[in-house]
Amino acid sequence: MFQFISTAGFVFLFITCLAFILLTALPIFGQLVFIDDVNLRIWDFVLFGLPYLVTALAVFVCGLQRQYMLTYRLERVPRGSIVLQTDDAPRDVVDLVRTEYLRCSAIAYEALPTTGSQPGWGRPGTIYDGMNFKRAFLDAVEKIDATAREILPSLPRMPYPFQLCVHLRPLLGILPEAEKEAKEIDKFVRLVVYSENGQDEVVGERLRYSEAKSATEMTEEEYERAMVAVNGLQAILGKEKQYLESDYSSVSDQLSESRSMSHRRRSSVYGSERQRRMDFRYEVQEPYDDRLDSGFRFGRL
C-alpha cells in the first residue's frame, strides 16, 4: 500500500511539472511561429526552444542510464557468494554501490536540521549535538552503580525505578562526603524516572505549572548540573576503589577475614574453658561425666 501511494505521488508530481513546463513553453513557441522574419524565427528557436530540448534529452539520458545501472549491473553480482572486498564483484558494480552510498549519505546530511532543537535533545552545532539528555544521564548513573558494586560486591544491582540515596545507603555510611552528591542526583532522578514534582526549584516549578509533554524533558542546563553531581560522586567512589585496590583485595576479603578471626577467637575461648573445667575435675578427683560435657557443648551449662 505504501509503495503504491509513493509511486502514485511521484507520477502525479511528474505529470504536474511536465504540464507547467509545457504551459510556459507554449507562448514562446507561439511567438516563434507567428514571426514573419525567418532569421528572427531561427534565432528565437535557438534561444528559447533549444534549452527545452537539451533539458528533455538530458533527463531522458540520465533516466535511461540509471535504469541500466540498476537492472543490468546489479544482476552481475554473484548470487552464490558474499561481497567482502572490491575484488569480489565487478568494478562497475563496486563503483555503482559506492556512488549510491555517497549520494544517500549526502542527502541524509543535507536533511539534518541546522537550526533549532527538540526538547530533551542537544542543540545542533554544540558538544551535545545528537545527544538525548535523559539517556546520557541514566547511562552515567549506571556507571556509578557499577563502581559501587565493585567497591561492595554484596551490594545488589540498582532497581528501576530507583533512588540513589536509598540504593547507596551501605556506602554512604562510610563515605559521608558522597551523600551530598547523591541527594543532588536524586533531584534529577525524580525528573527523569518519576516525572513528578521535585525539590529542585527549576525542575519542580516547571513540572508543577506546565502541562506540555516537553516539561518532563531535561534541559541542557539541568543536564550540566546533573553531570556535575554525577562526576563528583564518581570521583569519590573512584578514589575509594583505588584505595581498596592498593591496600586490600576487596571488602569481601576484609569481611571474611574478620569472620574467620572471630570464629578462631570463639573456638579458643571454648577450648580454654573446656580445658579449665577438665583440670578442675582432675584436681577434685571427680569422675568424668559425659553428660556434663554434652550439656556444656549445647549451651545448657
C-alpha positions in Angstrom: 0.0 0.0 0.0 2.8 2.4 0.9 4.7 1.6 -2.3 1.5 2.2 -4.4 1.0 5.6 -2.7 4.6 6.7 -3.2 4.5 5.6 -6.9 1.2 7.4 -7.5 2.6 10.5 -5.8 5.7 10.5 -7.9 3.7 10.1 -11.1 1.4 12.9 -10.1 4.3 15.3 -9.4 6.0 14.3 -12.7 2.9 15.0 -14.7 2.3 18.3 -12.9 5.8 19.5 -13.5 5.6 18.5 -17.2 2.3 20.4 -17.6 3.8 23.5 -16.1 6.8 23.3 -18.4 4.5 22.9 -21.4 2.4 25.9 -20.3 5.4 28.1 -20.1 6.8 26.8 -23.4 3.6 27.3 -25.5 3.7 31.1 -25.6 7.3 31.1 -26.6 6.7 28.6 -29.4 3.6 30.6 -30.4 5.6 33.7 -30.7 8.2 31.7 -32.7 5.5 30.5 -35.2 3.9 33.9 -35.8 7.1 35.8 -36.6 7.4 36.5 -40.4 11.1 37.1 -40.4 12.9 33.7 -40.9 16.1 34.9 -39.4 14.4 36.0 -36.2 12.4 32.8 -36.2 15.6 30.7 -36.3 17.3 32.9 -33.6 14.2 32.6 -31.3 14.2 28.8 -31.8 17.9 28.6 -30.8 17.4 31.0 -27.9 14.1 29.6 -26.4 13.4 26.2 -27.9 16.9 24.6 -27.7 17.2 24.7 -23.9 13.9 22.8 -23.6 15.1 20.2 -26.0 18.5 19.9 -24.3 16.9 19.6 -20.9 14.4 16.9 -22.1 17.3 15.0 -23.8 19.4 15.2 -20.6 16.6 13.9 -18.4 15.9 11.1 -20.8 19.6 10.0 -20.9 20.0 10.2 -17.1 16.9 8.2 -16.5 18.0 5.6 -19.1 21.5 5.3 -17.6 20.1 4.9 -14.1 17.7 2.2 -15.2 20.5 0.4 -17.0 22.7 0.5 -13.9 20.0 -0.7 -11.6 18.9 -3.6 -13.8 21.9 -4.8 -15.7 24.9 -4.1 -13.4 23.2 -5.4 -10.2 22.4 -8.6 -12.0 26.1 -9.2 -12.4 26.6 -9.5 -8.7 27.4 -13.2 -7.9 24.5 -14.9 -6.1 26.5 -17.7 -4.5 29.0 -15.5 -2.6 29.1 -12.6 -0.3 30.9 -9.4 -1.4 33.5 -8.6 1.2 36.2 -6.8 -0.8 36.2 -4.7 -4.0 37.7 -7.7 -5.9 34.7 -9.9 -5.1 32.4 -8.0 -7.5 32.8 -6.4 -11.0 34.4 -3.0 -11.0 31.3 -1.2 -12.3 29.1 -2.8 -9.6 31.5 -1.6 -6.9 31.5 1.9 -8.4 27.7 1.9 -8.5 27.4 0.8 -4.9 29.9 3.5 -3.8 28.2 6.2 -5.8 24.7 5.3 -4.4 26.1 5.2 -0.9 27.7 8.6 -1.3 24.5 10.0 -2.8 22.4 8.7 0.0 24.9 10.0 2.6 24.8 13.4 1.1 21.0 13.5 1.0 20.9 12.4 4.7 23.5 15.0 5.7 21.6 17.8 3.9 18.4 16.7 5.6 19.8 17.2 9.1 18.5 20.3 10.8 21.0 23.1 11.2 18.9 25.4 13.5 16.5 24.8 16.3 16.3 21.8 18.6 13.9 19.2 20.1 13.0 19.1 23.8 15.4 16.8 25.6 18.0 16.8 22.8 21.2 18.7 22.3 21.3 21.7 20.0 22.9 21.2 16.6 26.4 22.6 16.4 27.2 22.2 20.1 29.0 19.5 22.0 25.6 17.9 22.8 24.6 17.6 19.2 22.6 14.4 18.8 22.6 13.6 22.5 19.5 12.7 24.4 19.9 14.1 27.9 17.8 11.5 29.7 19.6 8.6 28.2 23.0 10.1 28.8 22.2 10.9 32.4 20.9 7.3 33.1 24.0 5.8 31.5 26.2 7.9 33.8 24.1 6.7 36.9 24.6 3.1 35.7 28.3 3.6 35.7 28.1 4.9 39.3 26.2 1.7 40.3 28.8 -0.5 38.6 31.6 1.3 40.5 29.7 1.0 43.8 29.3 -2.8 43.3 33.0 -3.1 42.6 33.7 -1.5 46.0 31.0 -3.5 47.8 30.3 -6.8 45.9 27.4 -7.7 48.2 25.5 -4.5 47.0 22.6 -5.6 44.8 22.0 -4.3 41.3 20.3 -1.0 41.2 16.5 -1.5 40.6 14.4 0.7 38.3 12.8 3.0 39.3 15.4 3.8 41.9 16.5 6.4 44.5 20.3 6.7 44.6 20.5 7.6 48.3 18.5 4.5 49.3 20.5 2.3 46.9 23.9 3.5 48.1 22.9 3.7 51.8 25.5 0.9 52.8 28.3 3.0 51.2 27.1 6.4 52.4 27.7 5.3 56.0 31.4 5.0 55.4 31.5 7.8 52.7 29.6 10.7 54.2 31.1 13.2 51.7 29.2 11.3 48.9 25.8 11.9 50.4 25.5 15.5 49.2 26.2 14.5 45.6 23.8 11.5 45.8 21.0 13.8 47.1 21.7 16.3 44.2 21.4 13.4 41.7 18.1 12.2 43.2 16.6 15.6 42.4 17.1 14.9 38.7 16.2 11.2 39.1 12.7 12.4 40.1 12.5 14.3 36.8 13.9 11.6 34.6 12.4 8.5 36.2 9.3 9.5 38.1 8.4 12.7 36.2 6.9 14.2 39.3 7.5 17.5 41.3 10.9 17.5 42.8 12.5 19.7 45.4 14.7 21.5 42.9 13.3 25.0 42.3 13.8 24.9 38.5 12.6 21.3 37.9 9.7 21.5 40.4 8.2 24.8 39.3 8.3 23.8 35.6 6.6 20.4 36.2 4.1 21.9 38.6 2.7 24.7 36.3 3.3 23.2 32.8 1.1 20.7 31.1 3.3 20.3 28.0 4.9 17.0 27.4 8.3 18.7 26.9 8.1 19.8 30.5 9.2 16.4 31.6 12.3 16.5 29.4 15.7 17.5 30.7 17.1 20.8 29.5 20.7 21.5 28.7 21.2 23.5 31.9 19.7 20.7 34.1 21.9 18.1 32.3 25.0 20.1 33.0 24.1 20.5 36.7 23.3 16.8 37.0 26.6 15.8 35.4 28.5 17.9 37.9 27.0 15.9 40.7 27.5 12.6 38.8 31.1 13.4 38.2 31.7 14.4 41.8 30.2 11.2 43.1 32.0 9.1 40.5 35.3 10.8 41.6 34.6 9.9 45.3 33.8 6.3 44.5 36.8 6.1 42.2 39.2 7.2 45.0 37.7 4.7 47.4 38.0 1.9 44.8 41.7 2.9 44.1 42.4 2.9 47.9 40.9 -0.6 48.3 42.7 -2.0 45.3 46.0 -0.7 46.7 45.6 -1.9 50.4 43.1 -4.7 50.3 41.8 -7.0 47.6 38.2 -6.2 48.3 35.7 -5.5 51.1 34.6 -9.1 51.0 38.1 -10.3 51.9 38.0 -8.0 54.9 34.7 -9.3 56.0 35.8 -13.0 55.5 39.0 -12.3 57.4 37.2 -10.7 60.3 34.7 -13.6 60.4 37.5 -16.2 60.5 39.3 -14.3 63.2 36.1 -14.1 65.3 35.5 -17.8 64.7 39.0 -18.7 65.9 38.6 -16.4 68.9 35.3 -18.2 69.9 37.0 -21.6 69.3 40.0 -20.6 71.5 37.6 -19.4 74.3 35.6 -22.5 74.1 38.7 -24.7 74.2 40.3 -22.9 77.1 37.0 -23.0 79.1 36.7 -26.7 78.5 40.3 -27.4 79.5 39.8 -25.4 82.7 36.8 -27.5 83.6 38.7 -30.7 82.9 41.6 -29.6 85.1 39.2 -28.7 87.9 37.6 -32.2 87.7 41.1 -33.8 88.0 42.0 -31.6 90.9 38.9 -32.6 92.9 39.2 -36.2 91.7 35.7 -36.4 90.4 34.7 -38.9 87.8 34.3 -37.6 84.3 30.7 -37.2 83.3 29.9 -37.2 79.6 26.6 -35.6 80.2 28.3 -32.6 81.7 30.4 -32.1 78.6 27.4 -32.6 76.3 25.5 -30.1 78.3 28.3 -27.5 78.0 28.6 -28.2 74.3 24.9 -27.5 73.6 24.8 -24.4 75.9 22.9 -25.9 78.8 25.6 -25.1 81.3 
